[in-house]
Amino acid sequence: MLLSVYTATGSTKPHWIQVQAIASSQLPRYTPAIMHLAHKHPLKAALGAATRARGYAKSFPRAVWLLIGATFVESMGRFMVVPYLSLYMRNAGVSLGTLGFVLGAAPIANVAFGAWGGQLSDRWGRKPVQILGVSLSGLAMFGFALSGANPYLLGLLNFLNGMTRTFYRPATNAALADLCPADRRSEAYALNRIGLNAAFGLGPVLGVAIFQLAPKAGFIVGGALNLLVGLYIALVVPESAPARIKQRSEAAPTVARSTISEPASASACPRKDKLATLKLIARDSGFWIWIAGMTMVWGAYDLIQSFLPLHIQDTGVALWAYSAVLTTNALVCVFIQLPVSRALRTAPFAPAASLSKLPFALGFLGFAFFRSPALLIVSMLILSLGEVWGSAVQVRYIPEHARPELLGRYMGLSMTSELGRAVCAPAAGLLMGRFGGESVFIMAAVLSLGGGVFLYLSGKAQDGTRNLARAQGAAPA
């Protein structure tokens, strides 16, 4: 038989040789050429990999890893209960229509206070806003454990539960941007998403067991984890907001100034002139077109947590299939997100942000019509690949688009995209009550494709700005 063997040579191109293996006794003469990599000691290979991983970890500031740890613990507590909140309320006797409006309360909080949270993170610093967000969410989870089926009380609690996304998420994203240079932000965001998605994989597995045995216990555990994260941030995580660091440097001039300083462009838009700042952002059409696209995408994506468990239950599929679907999503994001983000860290926005919504639509259509756990998992696999692809560039958009001194405000205003969740949840409840769960996920597929169009338009404009800046020999804004 003929055996094709690849060997390393001095050339930059691979060198292929044909080896005719007639008998096993003849193989040793070719062993050095064939097996030189296989003979490498496994322990040395493992140590080499560990050394490279340690070097890569040290290439990021320690504070980045502290924030990723906080995100993992906070998300673990939340994902133990949030995906099952709709089941919890339905079992308590809440109708589908009312359930949709209750679930829409959290994104309303995100929209109402998102811009404020971003502004506070610029003014107060990232840490106080992060602590405020996780503390309010933790108290809300304790409230769920003690509440009954009163829709007004449930709506209020879910409104407070939304404070995690309103305050914690924008402040954390801004902190990561503070700590990392522009060409490493995509990787830092990817690592943070890996922490979030690891929790997304582990949390529901624990949550389904808790939900079936003692639903209220999950809320107590989730609330406790949120409060512990607040304490952890207060004691361990350093402040990174440029304005706060500048104030400290001015207050203590004998201390060396931080490498993170207020950008010179701040003078172009003074902080005191709030009206001018708001007008500047309001006229930023590219940003708002991007937000319109993300509004549609996130509105569709949130239905996975809110209405997919109800749809699976109504179609007679075992509840463990829902846990397996979420775990599939988490595993794909944990193992694929970082290499994809590294590959696309300077890639154009428009192609990836828009075309990645095609797998979204295919996945949602699978949720609508498939009844087999295996096919539901395949649908999530397809959707997750689109999520990883799109997220690799989407997380870069605002840090690269916004002025550094306005980053917190832009991050806060990006929470306007939560309107998609606020509108889609009530609409999904009404659709499901009248036409069944299939209609909900057909709607999700259509929204994903529509959002992709808006992301393409905004991303193309941002790509043009970056290309112009490069042509002029300047770094993109």
C-alpha positions in Angstrom: 0.0 0.0 0.0 1.1 3.6 -0.4 1.4 5.9 2.6 1.5 9.7 2.2 3.7 11.2 4.9 4.2 14.9 5.7 7.7 15.8 7.0 9.1 19.1 8.1 11.8 20.4 5.8 13.9 23.6 5.5 11.5 24.8 2.9 8.5 27.0 3.7 6.3 24.6 1.7 5.3 21.0 2.8 7.3 18.2 1.4 5.4 15.0 0.7 7.1 11.6 0.2 5.6 8.4 -0.9 6.5 5.5 1.2 5.8 1.9 0.1 5.1 -0.1 3.2 5.4 -3.7 2.2 5.9 -5.3 5.6 5.8 -4.1 9.2 9.6 -4.9 9.5 10.3 -2.2 6.9 8.5 0.6 8.9 11.3 1.4 11.4 13.5 2.9 8.7 10.8 5.5 8.1 10.1 6.1 11.8 12.2 9.2 12.2 10.5 10.9 9.3 7.0 9.7 10.1 6.8 9.7 13.9 9.2 12.4 15.0 6.3 14.4 16.4 4.7 11.4 18.0 7.9 10.6 20.0 7.8 13.9 21.7 7.3 13.3 25.4 3.7 13.9 26.4 4.7 15.6 29.6 7.0 18.0 27.8 4.2 18.8 25.3 1.8 19.4 28.2 4.3 21.6 30.0 4.9 23.6 26.8 1.2 24.1 26.3 0.8 25.2 29.9 3.7 27.7 29.5 2.1 29.2 26.4 -1.3 29.4 28.1 0.3 31.1 31.1 2.1 33.6 28.9 -1.2 34.3 27.0 -3.0 34.9 30.3 -0.3 37.2 31.6 -0.6 39.3 28.4 -3.8 40.7 29.8 -4.0 42.8 33.0 -4.9 40.9 36.2 -8.0 43.0 36.5 -9.4 41.5 33.3 -9.3 38.1 34.8 -10.9 39.3 38.0 -13.8 40.8 36.0 -14.2 37.5 34.0 -14.4 35.6 37.3 -17.1 38.0 38.6 -19.1 37.6 35.3 -18.9 33.8 35.6 -20.2 33.7 39.2 -22.9 36.3 38.6 -24.0 34.5 35.4 -24.0 31.1 37.1 -26.5 32.2 39.7 -28.7 33.9 37.1 -28.7 31.1 34.6 -29.7 28.6 37.4 -33.1 30.3 37.5 -33.8 32.8 34.7 -34.3 30.1 31.9 -36.9 28.5 34.2 -38.6 31.7 35.3 -41.3 31.3 32.7 -42.0 27.7 33.8 -42.1 28.9 37.4 -44.7 31.6 36.7 -46.8 29.3 34.4 -46.9 26.6 37.1 -47.9 29.3 39.6 -51.0 30.0 37.4 -49.9 33.0 35.4 -51.4 33.2 31.9 -49.3 33.3 28.7 -50.3 36.8 27.9 -49.5 38.1 31.4 -46.3 36.1 31.5 -45.1 37.8 28.4 -45.7 41.3 29.9 -43.9 40.2 33.2 -40.9 39.0 31.2 -40.9 42.3 29.4 -40.4 44.3 32.6 -36.7 43.5 32.9 -35.8 44.9 29.4 -37.9 48.0 30.1 -35.6 48.6 33.1 -32.6 48.2 30.9 -34.0 50.8 28.5 -35.2 53.2 31.2 -32.0 53.2 33.2 -29.3 51.9 30.7 -28.2 55.4 29.6 -28.1 56.5 33.2 -26.1 53.5 34.2 -23.5 54.2 31.5 -23.3 57.9 32.5 -22.9 56.9 36.2 -20.1 54.5 35.3 -18.2 57.5 33.6 -18.9 59.8 36.6 -18.7 57.5 39.6 -16.5 54.8 38.2 -17.1 51.3 37.0 -17.1 49.6 40.4 -20.0 51.4 42.2 -22.3 50.8 39.2 -21.4 47.1 39.0 -22.0 46.6 42.7 -25.4 48.5 42.4 -26.5 46.2 39.5 -25.7 42.9 41.1 -27.1 43.9 44.5 -30.5 44.9 43.1 -30.7 41.7 41.0 -29.7 39.6 44.1 -32.5 41.2 46.2 -35.0 40.6 43.3 -34.2 36.9 43.2 -34.9 36.6 46.9 -38.2 38.3 46.2 -39.1 35.7 43.6 -38.6 33.0 46.2 -41.1 34.7 48.5 -43.7 35.9 46.0 -46.8 34.1 44.7 -48.6 34.5 41.4 -49.3 38.2 41.8 -48.4 39.5 38.3 -47.7 43.1 39.5 -45.3 41.9 42.2 -43.6 39.5 39.7 -43.3 42.4 37.2 -41.7 44.7 39.8 -39.3 42.0 40.8 -38.3 41.2 37.2 -37.9 45.0 36.6 -35.3 45.0 39.5 -33.8 41.8 38.2 -33.0 43.6 34.9 -30.6 45.9 36.8 -27.8 43.4 36.2 -27.9 44.1 32.5 -28.7 47.8 33.1 -25.8 48.6 35.4 -23.4 45.6 35.7 -23.0 44.7 32.0 -22.3 48.2 30.5 -19.9 49.0 33.3 -18.1 45.7 32.9 -17.8 46.1 29.1 -16.5 49.7 29.6 -14.0 48.4 32.2 -12.6 45.8 29.8 -12.2 48.5 27.2 -10.4 50.7 29.7 -8.0 48.0 30.6 -7.1 46.7 27.1 -5.6 48.3 24.0 -7.9 48.4 21.0 -6.3 45.4 19.2 -6.9 43.2 22.3 -10.4 44.2 23.2 -12.0 41.6 21.0 -10.1 38.9 22.8 -10.9 40.3 26.2 -14.6 40.4 25.3 -14.4 36.9 24.0 -12.8 35.7 27.2 -15.6 37.4 29.2 -18.2 35.7 26.9 -16.5 32.4 27.6 -17.0 32.9 31.3 -20.6 33.9 30.7 -21.2 30.9 28.4 -19.5 28.5 30.8 -22.1 29.6 33.3 -24.8 29.3 30.7 -23.8 25.7 30.2 -23.4 24.8 33.9 -26.2 26.9 35.4 -29.2 25.4 33.6 -28.0 21.8 34.3 -28.1 22.6 38.0 -31.2 24.7 37.6 -33.3 22.0 36.0 -32.6 19.7 38.9 -33.4 22.4 41.4 -36.5 23.5 39.5 -37.9 20.0 39.5 -37.2 19.5 43.2 -37.6 22.9 44.9 -38.0 25.8 42.5 -37.8 28.5 45.2 -34.4 27.2 46.3 -32.8 28.2 43.0 -33.8 31.9 43.5 -32.2 31.9 47.0 -29.0 30.4 45.7 -28.9 32.8 42.7 -29.6 35.8 44.9 -26.8 34.9 47.3 -24.3 34.5 44.4 -25.2 38.0 43.1 -24.6 39.6 46.5 -21.3 37.7 46.9 -20.2 39.1 43.5 -21.0 42.6 44.7 -18.7 42.1 47.8 -16.0 40.5 45.6 -16.0 43.5 43.3 -15.9 45.9 46.2 -12.9 44.2 47.8 -10.8 42.8 44.9 -11.5 44.5 41.5 -9.6 47.8 40.9 -11.3 50.9 39.4 -10.5 51.5 35.7 -12.6 54.5 34.6 -10.3 57.1 33.1 -12.0 60.1 34.8 -11.8 58.5 38.3 -8.1 57.5 37.8 -7.4 61.1 36.6 -9.0 62.5 39.7 -6.9 60.3 42.0 -3.8 61.3 40.1 -4.6 65.0 40.5 -5.4 64.5 44.2 -2.0 62.7 44.8 0.5 64.3 42.4 3.4 62.6 44.0 2.1 59.2 42.8 3.0 58.2 39.3 0.1 58.6 36.9 -1.7 55.6 35.5 -1.2 54.6 32.0 -4.9 55.0 31.6 -5.5 58.7 31.3 -8.2 61.1 30.1 -7.9 61.4 26.3 -7.0 64.7 24.7 -10.2 64.6 22.7 -12.2 65.1 25.9 -11.9 68.9 25.5 -13.8 68.7 22.3 -16.9 67.6 24.2 -16.8 68.9 27.9 -18.4 66.7 30.5 -20.2 69.6 32.0 -22.1 70.3 28.8 -24.5 67.4 29.0 -26.9 68.8 26.4 -24.1 69.0 23.8 -23.1 65.4 24.6 -26.6 64.2 24.2 -27.0 66.0 20.9 -23.7 64.6 19.7 -24.8 61.0 20.4 -28.4 61.7 19.1 -27.0 62.7 15.7 -24.8 59.6 15.5 -26.9 57.8 12.9 -24.5 54.9 12.4 -24.8 54.1 16.1 -28.6 54.1 16.1 -28.8 52.0 13.0 -26.6 49.5 14.7 -28.8 49.6 17.8 -31.9 49.0 15.6 -30.3 45.9 14.3 -29.2 44.6 17.7 -32.7 45.4 19.0 -34.2 42.9 16.5 -31.5 40.3 17.1 -31.6 40.4 20.9 -35.4 40.4 20.9 -35.3 37.2 18.9 -32.5 35.6 20.9 -34.1 36.2 24.3 -37.0 33.9 23.3 -34.6 31.0 23.8 -34.6 31.7 27.5 -38.2 32.8 27.9 -40.4 30.8 25.5 -38.4 27.9 24.3 -38.8 25.9 27.5 -42.6 26.5 27.3 -42.6 25.4 23.7 -40.6 22.3 24.4 -42.9 21.4 27.3 -46.1 21.9 25.2 -44.8 19.7 22.4 -44.2 16.8 24.8 -40.4 16.8 24.6 -38.7 16.0 28.0 -37.4 19.1 29.9 -33.9 17.7 29.9 -33.7 18.4 26.2 -33.9 22.2 27.0 -31.0 21.9 29.4 -29.1 20.0 26.7 -29.9 22.7 24.1 -28.5 25.4 26.4 -25.4 23.3 27.3 -24.7 22.9 23.6 -24.8 26.6 23.1 -22.4 27.1 26.0 -19.9 24.5 24.8 -19.8 25.9 21.3 -19.2 29.4 22.7 -16.6 28.3 25.3 -14.4 26.4 22.9 -14.9 28.3 19.6 -15.4 32.0 20.6 -11.8 32.8 21.5 -10.1 31.5 18.3 -12.8 33.1 16.1 -12.5 36.4 18.0 -8.7 36.3 17.5 -9.1 35.6 13.8 -11.6 38.4 13.4 -10.1 41.0 15.8 -9.5 43.5 13.0 -12.0 42.1 10.4 -14.6 44.3 8.7 -17.9 44.6 10.6 -20.5 44.3 7.8 -19.9 40.8 6.5 -19.7 38.9 9.8 -22.4 41.0 11.6 -24.9 40.4 8.9 -24.2 37.0 7.4 -24.0 35.4 10.9 -27.8 36.0 11.2 -28.5 33.3 8.6 -27.5 30.5 11.0 -29.7 32.3 13.6 -32.7 32.1 11.4 -32.1 28.4 10.5 -31.7 27.5 14.2 -35.0 29.3 15.1 -36.9 27.5 12.3 -35.5 24.2 13.7 -36.9 25.1 17.2 -40.3 25.9 15.6 -40.7 22.6 13.8 -38.5 19.9 15.2 -39.8 17.6 17.9 -36.7 15.4 18.4 -34.2 16.3 21.2 -31.3 15.4 18.8 -32.7 17.8 16.1 -33.3 20.5 18.6 -29.6 20.2 19.7 -28.5 20.4 16.0 -30.6 23.5 15.6 -28.9 25.1 18.6 -25.5 24.0 17.2 -26.2 25.9 14.0 -27.5 28.9 15.8 -24.5 28.9 18.2 -22.0 29.0 15.3 -23.8 32.1 14.0 -23.7 33.6 17.5 -19.9 33.0 17.8 -19.3 34.4 14.3 -21.3 37.6 14.8 -20.2 38.2 18.4 -16.6 38.3 17.4 -17.1 41.6 15.6 -20.2 42.9 17.4 -18.5 43.4 20.7 -15.9 45.6 19.0 -18.3 48.0 17.4 -19.0 50.4 20.2 -15.5 50.6 21.7 -14.1 51.4 18.2 -17.0 53.7 17.2 -17.3 55.8 20.4 -15.0 58.5 21.7 -13.1 57.1 24.7 -14.4 59.8 27.1 -18.0 58.9 26.1 -17.6 55.1 26.1 -19.6 54.6 29.3 -22.5 56.6 27.9 -22.4 54.8 24.6 -22.4 51.4 26.5 -25.3 52.6 28.5 -27.3 53.8 25.5 -26.6 50.5 23.8 -29.1 49.1 26.3 -31.8 50.7 24.2 -31.5 47.4 22.2 -33.3 45.8 25.1 -36.5 47.3 23.7 -36.5 44.2 21.4 -36.8 42.0 24.5 -39.5 44.2 26.0 -41.6 44.1 22.8 -40.9 40.5 21.8 -41.8 38.9 25.1 -45.4 40.2 25.3 -45.8 39.6 21.5 -44.6 36.0 21.9 -47.0 35.4 24.8 -49.9 36.5 22.7 -48.7 34.6 19.6 -48.2 31.4 21.5 -51.6 31.6 23.2 -53.3 32.0 19.9 -51.2 30.2 17.2 -48.8 28.0 19.2 -45.1 28.0 19.8 -44.2 27.5 16.2 -45.3 31.1 15.4 -43.0 32.5 18.1 -39.9 31.1 16.5 -40.9 31.9 13.0 -41.1 35.5 14.2 -37.6 35.0 15.8 -36.2 33.9 12.4 -37.7 36.9 10.6 -36.4 39.3 13.2 -32.9 37.8 13.0 -32.7 38.4 9.2 -34.1 41.9 9.5 -31.6 42.7 12.2 -28.8 41.5 10.0 -29.7 44.0 7.3 -29.4 46.9 9.7 -26.1 45.6 11.1 -24.8 45.4 7.6 -25.7 49.0 6.8 -24.1 50.4 10.0 -21.1 48.0 9.8 -20.4 49.1 6.3 -20.3 52.7 7.3 -17.9 52.0 10.2 -15.7 49.9 7.9 -15.5 52.9 5.6 -14.4 55.1 8.5 -11.7 52.7 9.5 -10.4 52.3 6.0 -10.3 56.1 5.6 -8.4 56.5 8.9 -5.9 53.8 7.8 -5.4 55.5 4.5 -4.6 58.8 6.3 -2.2 56.9 8.5 -4.2 57.3 11.7 -5.7 54.8 14.1 -9.5 54.3 13.7 -11.7 56.1 16.2 
